[in-house]
């Protein structure tokens, strides 16, 4: 009986060691599979990246190469808690703020030189050449970076901002313009409608959770990095403590919600299926 008992103990120890080894190898394999991945985030303004900054921080920490593209120069980014004037002075300030934020996040920054509102104030002849140039430049960036994942604004633009929606539409057009060799995935960040109290805001920017099926968790460490990057944007962000920032960001859980752009290979001859 004693020999059998010893055998059972050794058997259990062997199984436990084997399971631990399998788990270690699985985690190592998962980590290695992320090491060569590339994430490309494309947003309109310096500070738009704060929407998903905790997620960007997490992926940088896990060894993923994160490229961050900011399209506009932020020249019209005045607000009621600073006395900055629109124009070239604010452009220079926001470029430095964006460099600070990207450096803290660990992202490789490309800051383009398009005007806020993509010259929509100038009508067709001002806006159309400007936005067509942007489409072609974003196309070139995607060709060069060869991302596995692209993240940009969806149709809601987060806040319905014209620049957010135009940049999101631009990136989406580039994405669907051809079948890319690397077959990247496109995602839009979103806010679940049930997290929004105001009925009007639910319509304007909310999304039902059934569409937000990708939910990326982040840690307190990621949140701290995101906070430190956010406070670089002194011309835009009201001063706040990490504790109040954490309370706001984690109010509905430590997750970033995203909607994946979906397509199908099935050809159909009707819209009623």
N, C-alpha and C positions, 0 to 999 in steps of 0.2 A: 504493500500500500504506500510505503514511504517513497519507494522508487517511482511509482506512478505519479505521486504528488509532485516530486521534483521534476519529473518529465513535463507535467502540465504547467508548472511554473516557468520552465525554460521555453516551452512552446508559446506561452503568453508573452514572455519577454521578446522572443523572436518576432512574433506577429506585430507587437508594438513598435519594435525597431524598424521592421520592414515598412509599416505604415508611415512612420516618421520620415523615412528615406524617400518614399514615394511622394509625400507631401512636399518635402524640401525640393525634390527634383521638379515637381509640377510648378512650384512657385518660381524656381530658378528659370525654368523654361518660359513661363509667362513673362518674367522680367526681361529675359533675353529677346523675346518676341517683340517687346516694346522698344528696345534700344535703337532699332533702325527706323522707327516710325516718325513721320513728320506731320505736324499739325499746322495748318495755315488759318489764322484768324484775320478776317478783314472787316474793319469797321470804319465808320464815317469820321468821327472826331477824336481828338486827343481827350481821353477819359472814358470813351465808350467801352473800352476793354474791361472797365471795372465791373461790368455786368457779369462777366464770366471769369474774373481774375482768380478766384479761389480754385477753379478747375484748371486754369492755365498753370497756376503754381503747383498743383498736384502733378500734372503731367511733366513739367520740367523736373520736379523732384524725382519722378520715376524714370527719367532718362530719355524722355521724348524730346525731339527737336521742335521747338515752338517758334514759328515765324508770325510776327504781328505786323499787319499792314494797316496804316491809318491814312485815309484818303485825303481829307481836307486840312486846311491850315488853321482852322479855328478862329478866323478873323472876326467873326460876328458873335463870339462867345461872351458877351457881356451879361451881367446879372445884377441882382439887387443887393448882393452882399459884398461887392467890391466896386471900386471906382474906375476900373480899367475901361479905356475907350476902344471901340472897334478899330481895326486897322493893323498896320505892319508891326507896331509895338507889341500888340497882343499876339500876333503870329509868332514872333521871336520868343516870347515868353512861353507860349504853349508848346513850342517845339522842344524847349529845354525841359519842361515838365514831363513831356512824353518820353524823352530819353531817360529821365530819372525813373519813371514808372516801369518802363520796359526792362531797364537794367536790374531793378529789384526783383521783377518777376522772373528774370533769366531768359527773356524772349529776344529773338533777333528782330530788330525794328527796321521797317521800311516806311518812312513818312513821306507820302507823296505831296504834291504842291497844288492841289485843286482848291478852288474857292469854296467856302461855305455856300450851301444851297446850289452848288454847281452852276453858278451864274444864271440861275433861273430868273433873277431880277432883270436880266438883259433880254428876256424874250427868246424866241426861237433861234435867232442868229447868234445869240450869246451862249445859250444853254446847249443846243444840240451839238455843235463842234466840241464843246467842253466834255460832254458826257460820252460822246463817241470816242474821244481820245482816252477817256477813263476805261471804257470797255476794252479797248485794245491793249492798254497798259496792264490791266488786271489779267487779261489773257496771257500776256508775256510773263507775268509773275508766276502764274500757275504752271506754265510750261517750264519755267526755270526751276521752281522749288520742287515740283513733282510731289505734292502732298498726298498723304493717305486720307486725310480728313480736312475738310474746309468748313469753317464756321463763320456765319455772317448774320446780319439782321434778316428776319422774316418779314412778311407783309405788314405786320403790325408796327414794325420799327421800334418796338419797345415802348415808345412814347408817341407814336404816329409822326415823329419828326420827319420832315421831307428828305433831309440828307440820309437818315437811317434807311428809309424805304427805297430811295434811289440807289444807294450803295448795295443794299440787299438784292434789288432787282438786277443790278449790273453783274454782281457775282453769280447770280442764278443763271443769267443769260450766258455768261462765259461757261458755266458748268454744263449747260445743255447744248452748247454750240457744236459739240462733237463727242465722240466716245474717246475718252482719255486713255492713254496707254496703261496708266496705273490704276484706273477705275477708282478715283477717290470717292468718299462719301461726303455728302453735304448735309449740314445740320443748321437749324435755326434755334437760338435760345428763346424760351417762352416762359410766361407766367401763368400757372394754372388759374383758371377762372375762380375756383373756390378759395383762392388765397386773396382775392380782391373783394373788398366790402362794397365799394361804390358801384351801383347797378350800371351806370353809364360807362365807367371804366372797364367793367366786365366785357361790354360790347366792343369798346375801342381797342383794348389790348389783351384781353383775356383769351385763354385757349383751354378747351376742355382737356382733362388729363388723358383722355383716350388717344389724343394726338401726340402728347408729350411722353413718348414711350422710352426715351433714353434719359436716364437719371444718374448723373455722375456725382458720387459722394466726395466730400472733401473733409479734411481734418482741421483741427484748431490751428495747427502749424501753417496750413495752407491759408487759412483765414487771416492769420497774423501777417503773412507775406503780402496778401492782397490788400490789407489795410495799409501797410507801409508803402505800397506802390500807389494806392489811392491818394494819400496825403501829399504826394508829389504835385498833384493838380491843384495848387494853391489858388489859382485864379478862378477855379470853378467850384471847388468843394468847400462847404462850410466846415470850420474846424470842429472836430468831434473826437471823442475818446475811442479807444479800441473796444471798450466794454459796450458802449452804445452802438458802435458799428456791428459788433458781433451779435448783439440782441436783434438788430434789424435784419442782418443777413441770415441768421439762423432761426428766425421767428417760426418759419414753417419747415424746419429741418435743414440739415447740412447737405443739401443737394442742389445741383444745377440741372434744370429741366430743359430738354431739347427735343425738337421735332425733326425727324429725318426726312429729307426729300426723297420721296419714293417714286419709282417708275416700274413698269412691267414690260416683259418681253413679249407679252401676248398681244397679237394684233386682233382688233375687233372691227366689226362693220356697223356697230350701233353704240350710242351713248347710254342706252337703256339695257343694263345687264342685270 
